[in-house]
Amino acid sequence: MIRIIVAATVLATAPFAFAQQADDATSDMSAEEAQAAFEAYAADTLRDVAPEHGAITLGRVPVVLSVPDSVDYYDGKESRTILEDLWGNPPDDTVLGMFFPAGDSPAVADWGAVITYEDTGYVSDDDAANMDYDKLLKDMQKSVRQTNPELERQGYPTVDLVGWAEPPHYDASNHRLEWAKDLIFSDSGGQHTLNYDMRVLGRGGVLSVNFIAPVDALDAIRTTAPDILAIPEFTEGNRYADYQQGDKTAGYGVAALIAGGVGVAAAKKAGLLTVAILFLKKGWVLVLAAFGAVGGWFKRLFGSSEKS
């Protein structure tokens, strides 16, 4: 069964051209032919993209990755090819790399994880041990409701924070944080979006790993999350424990890291977090821009939101 979820995103030139050409020449394609056409397009787009493993220095930030064979890593340039050229997201030069399940093409993987870094300064974790996550969720939901009118005014989709898909957990020994939100964007046709976040705290900033996946990939992400969190390590002198009095500080704690990213920031990342997802046979996931030409082409092709 193939389902099309329409979401707000921005088309890059390559997907737009692909959709226009497909619309002109192959409007009577079957579902199998459409899948083959996209796979050919993806193969061409990814022809110079190859995963890496082992010890990798993460560019521009004091982090070293130890990538196991169970995970494929793509550097910043290759990740932008995936995000912008293949998936049709807006340009984003903050992307440092991406993780995918080993052996799965980014065109059909169950999930992908985007790596970024914020030079915020030292984030205190003093509030982590005694945090009331239920109260925090209620505060976040209230904040989202208050923010939605401004989102709508700016032309972004509004957001409904349904609840925790995975309650926050802070590993005080390794200064690693993970949690997941269950979101519904107003332009998603009622479909739920998984916003699974990870943070690794360092002396001078925070490394973020954000999963891109449908909600039904939650179990797979839960399984792989410990392995992913173990991959990045801050270099000597830049670790959380290396903090010294007088260092730059962020001025906020763990609660603020969790509460951030819902509202305008999330809506601006809609291309990453609410991209259109086609659920294919064998659980494969194709991620496309389902807005404008690409979305119109697939909707005309399949005729309805579900087709066996």
Secondary structure by P-SEA (a helix, b strand, c coil): cbbbbbbbbbbcaaaaaaaaaaaaccccccaaaaaaaaaaaaaaaaccccccccccccccccccccccccbbbbcaaaaaaaacccccccccccccccccccccccccccbbbbbbbbcccccccccccccaaaaaaaaaaaaaaaaaaaaaaacbbbbbccccccccccccccbbbbbcccccccccccbbbbbbbbbbbcccbbbbbbbbccccaaaaaaaaaaaaaacccccccccccccccccccccccaaaaaaccccaaaaaaccccccbbbbcccbbbbbcccccaaaaaaaaaccccccc
